Amino acid sequence: MNNYHVAIIGGGVTGCAIAWELSKYELDVAVFESGSDVASGTSKANSGVVHSGINSAPSSLKARFCVEGNGMFDALCEELGIPLDWVGKFVIAKNDNEIRELERLRDIGIRNGVPDLEIVDGEEVGRKERNISCRAGLWVPTAGITLPYKMTIALAENAALNGVVFFLETGVSGLRKVEEGFVIGTTRGEFRATTVINAAGVSCREIVAMVEEPNFQVYPCRGEYLVLDRKYASLIHSMIYPVPDRELGVLGVHITPTIEGNILLGPSAEFIDDPQDKGTTGDMMRTLFREAKEIMPALPERSVIAAYSGIRCKLAPPEEGGWADFRIEESSQVPGMINLLGIESPGLTAAPAIAREVTRLLSGTLPLEPWEDHEVRKLPGKRFADMSMAERAARINKDERWGRVVCRCEHVTEAEVLSALDNPLGARTLSSVKYRSRARTGRCQGGFCTQHIVRMMEGDMGMNIADIKLKSPGSKLFHGRTRRDRE
Ligand SMILES: Cc1cc2nc3c(=O)[nH]c(=O)nc-3n(C[C@H](O)[C@H](O)[C@H](O)COP(=O)(O)OP(=O)(O)OC[C@H]3O[C@@H](n4cnc5c(N)ncnc54)[C@H](O)[C@@H]3O)c2cc1C
């Protein structure tokens, strides 16, 4: 039975940030992820905003880790090649009441240590954002955007490069405390670890329940989004937020530019029973579009190309306002078990700071000797689509597969798809390719390129066609061939 110093349950941004941090020490670390790739849960389905810290109550863990995490992004993204853009954000007010809310948010931000906040009049907002009209706006220059799944992938792949073992498609189904640590029951057999970190997101309560009676409930709250075609990228330049709804503990439907040039509308906030229900609904799509149009009347009809949803791990029900703080703690009943509970927004921003805090908590139990051979591999740099003609020619001269475009919408080449498939985690689904290369994210949503990628999976990676999946363990695309090749 394999024996690790640390077992991390969950390969979302929290678990992967912890894995990356721990890979800097001489420790044996394993990550167990039930999905077919990292970022299978909420970490791929959010706004991708690096929050500044104006929305969390002063002295809360959310405020502390958000502000600390925000301050770590420049160095982290530079080191790992994670895309980051400090586009800034406007919270806009349409009347006197809302202007008072802007003042309240500004004061919270100042107490949390957020710099350079400024309330400007509607004209000033209009000068920066010609499609937005309002009475006033709170300008937050330290808010930025990143690609949440790329961030998770970069953290995970670099952790793997430095010896962290990732068990994908490996759900944790049981945990037993034994004298020397834990026995972890999984869908791939049993493992042992001295300490366990519960980073299972919306499933965090199920993990706690394996070893003790949980003293909390999870109230899943779904957020749906609409994605606009990249040709509308110039509609806004910064993020546009309404004054947040204080009843639900969420930020409201906002308009967010993305690194890739699509604009996001959303998210909604709907408390649901099934934490795995990541569906999208026609009703909610219409509501999102209508609410976004109230903020930006110039929003064109037919600009939407896709929809998705993510699930917030809320520890407070709607009737209590939906707001509860993060819980980052070692269990008092089961020493060696560190639980990360209620890691909802701003969890993406907070992840690097949470990872440092977990490392500090572990330092009481484990010897943290720095690992001298620690190395870093940046994410692949410029995409073919963004290269100059000279750069493209140079690549094609070296390898002709740079000259074969697989995804026509996003101009992704065979070389880029191959590099995505050849990742150090061994993740090999169509979604693994999509999140690493952008193939299948354009207007046709994979209608043209899926067959080419499948052929590469078979031909270049030697995969059996019956094992090729869309995104998750159960999502096989093919049952077999309709016609067998002649002998
Ligand atoms: C609509 C929405 C918008 C958001 N916007 C932002 C934003 O703009 N900025 C920001 O900072 N934050 C944002 N957040 C919050 C942020 O997305 C989350 O805090 C963060 O992604 C949580 O990461 P995680 O790793 O804790 O959880 P997850 O990403 O959910 O990862 C948990 C992982 O555990 C795995 N798992 C579960 N059970 C098991 C098991 N038994 N065995 C093995 N694996 C298991 C799951 O498959 C999953 O991959 C948003 C959240 C939502 C829902």
The ligand as an SDF file (V2000), in Angstrom:
LIG
                    3D

 53 58  0  0  0  0  0  0  0  0999 V2000
  -20.4250   31.0710  -10.0860 C   0  0  0  0  0  0  0  0  0  0  0  0
  -19.1000   31.2210   -9.3940 C   0  0  0  0  0  0  0  0  0  0  0  0
  -18.2850   32.3260   -9.6480 C   0  0  0  0  0  0  0  0  0  0  0  0
  -17.0800   32.4820   -8.9760 C   0  0  0  0  0  0  0  0  0  0  0  0
  -16.2560   33.5250   -9.3230 N   0  0  0  0  0  0  0  0  0  0  0  0
  -15.0710   33.6640   -8.6870 C   0  0  0  0  0  0  0  0  0  0  0  0
  -14.1810   34.6910   -9.0700 C   0  0  0  0  0  0  0  0  0  0  0  0
  -14.4110   35.4050  -10.0420 O   0  0  0  0  0  0  0  0  0  0  0  0
  -13.0520   34.8560   -8.3520 N   0  0  0  0  0  0  0  0  0  0  0  0
  -12.7450   34.0760   -7.2880 C   0  0  0  0  0  0  0  0  0  0  0  0
  -11.7410   34.3240   -6.6390 O   0  0  0  0  0  0  0  0  0  0  0  0
  -13.5390   33.0240   -6.9520 N   0  0  0  0  0  0  0  0  0  0  0  0
  -14.6740   32.8020   -7.6440 C   0  0  0  0  0  0  0  0  0  0  0  0
  -15.4800   31.7540   -7.3340 N   0  0  0  0  0  0  0  0  0  0  0  0
  -15.0450   30.8160   -6.3170 C   0  0  0  0  0  0  0  0  0  0  0  0
  -14.0210   29.8270   -6.8380 C   0  0  0  0  0  0  0  0  0  0  0  0
  -14.3820   29.3460   -8.1050 O   0  0  0  0  0  0  0  0  0  0  0  0
  -13.9420   28.6550   -5.8480 C   0  0  0  0  0  0  0  0  0  0  0  0
  -13.7340   29.1740   -4.5650 O   0  0  0  0  0  0  0  0  0  0  0  0
  -12.8150   27.7140   -6.1720 C   0  0  0  0  0  0  0  0  0  0  0  0
  -12.8420   27.3080   -7.5140 O   0  0  0  0  0  0  0  0  0  0  0  0
  -12.9230   26.4980   -5.2570 C   0  0  0  0  0  0  0  0  0  0  0  0
  -11.9020   25.6210   -5.5950 O   0  0  0  0  0  0  0  0  0  0  0  0
  -11.7960   24.2530   -4.8460 P   0  0  0  0  0  0  0  0  0  0  0  0
  -10.5410   23.6210   -5.3150 O   0  0  0  0  0  0  0  0  0  0  0  0
  -11.9310   24.4780   -3.3880 O   0  0  0  0  0  0  0  0  0  0  0  0
  -13.0790   23.4290   -5.2830 O   0  0  0  0  0  0  0  0  0  0  0  0
  -13.3410   22.6710   -6.6700 P   0  0  0  0  0  0  0  0  0  0  0  0
  -12.7910   23.3860   -7.8220 O   0  0  0  0  0  0  0  0  0  0  0  0
  -14.7810   22.3240   -6.7130 O   0  0  0  0  0  0  0  0  0  0  0  0
  -12.4710   21.3490   -6.5180 O   0  0  0  0  0  0  0  0  0  0  0  0
  -12.8480   20.2810   -5.7040 C   0  0  0  0  0  0  0  0  0  0  0  0
  -12.4380   19.0130   -6.4120 C   0  0  0  0  0  0  0  0  0  0  0  0
  -12.6290   17.9110   -5.5530 O   0  0  0  0  0  0  0  0  0  0  0  0
  -13.0220   16.8080   -6.3360 C   0  0  0  0  0  0  0  0  0  0  0  0
  -13.6760   15.8620   -5.4460 N   0  0  0  0  0  0  0  0  0  0  0  0
  -14.8420   16.0140   -4.7750 C   0  0  0  0  0  0  0  0  0  0  0  0
  -15.1060   14.9240   -4.0470 N   0  0  0  0  0  0  0  0  0  0  0  0
  -14.0880   14.0650   -4.2460 C   0  0  0  0  0  0  0  0  0  0  0  0
  -13.7990   12.7590   -3.7720 C   0  0  0  0  0  0  0  0  0  0  0  0
  -14.6040   12.1180   -2.9330 N   0  0  0  0  0  0  0  0  0  0  0  0
  -12.6670   12.1420   -4.1890 N   0  0  0  0  0  0  0  0  0  0  0  0
  -11.8150   12.7740   -5.0490 C   0  0  0  0  0  0  0  0  0  0  0  0
  -12.0540   14.0210   -5.5430 N   0  0  0  0  0  0  0  0  0  0  0  0
  -13.1650   14.6500   -5.1410 C   0  0  0  0  0  0  0  0  0  0  0  0
  -13.9460   17.4110   -7.3820 C   0  0  0  0  0  0  0  0  0  0  0  0
  -14.0420   16.6070   -8.5230 O   0  0  0  0  0  0  0  0  0  0  0  0
  -13.2700   18.7410   -7.6580 C   0  0  0  0  0  0  0  0  0  0  0  0
  -12.4200   18.6950   -8.7820 O   0  0  0  0  0  0  0  0  0  0  0  0
  -16.6830   31.5420   -8.0060 C   0  0  0  0  0  0  0  0  0  0  0  0
  -17.4790   30.4260   -7.7690 C   0  0  0  0  0  0  0  0  0  0  0  0
  -18.6710   30.2420   -8.4750 C   0  0  0  0  0  0  0  0  0  0  0  0
  -19.4950   29.0270   -8.2500 C   0  0  0  0  0  0  0  0  0  0  0  0
  1  2  1  0
  2  3  1  0
  2 52  2  0
  3  4  2  0
  4  5  1  0
  4 50  1  0
  5  6  2  0
  6  7  1  0
  6 13  1  0
  7  8  2  0
  7  9  1  0
  9 10  1  0
 10 11  2  0
 10 12  1  0
 12 13  2  0
 13 14  1  0
 14 15  1  0
 14 50  1  0
 15 16  1  0
 16 17  1  0
 16 18  1  0
 18 19  1  0
 18 20  1  0
 20 21  1  0
 20 22  1  0
 22 23  1  0
 23 24  1  0
 24 25  2  0
 24 26  1  0
 24 27  1  0
 27 28  1  0
 28 29  2  0
 28 30  1  0
 28 31  1  0
 31 32  1  0
 32 33  1  0
 33 34  1  0
 33 48  1  0
 34 35  1  0
 35 36  1  0
 35 46  1  0
 36 37  1  0
 36 45  1  0
 37 38  2  0
 38 39  1  0
 39 40  1  0
 39 45  2  0
 40 41  1  0
 40 42  2  0
 42 43  1  0
 43 44  2  0
 44 45  1  0
 46 47  1  0
 46 48  1  0
 48 49  1  0
 50 51  2  0
 51 52  1  0
 52 53  1  0
M  END
$$$$
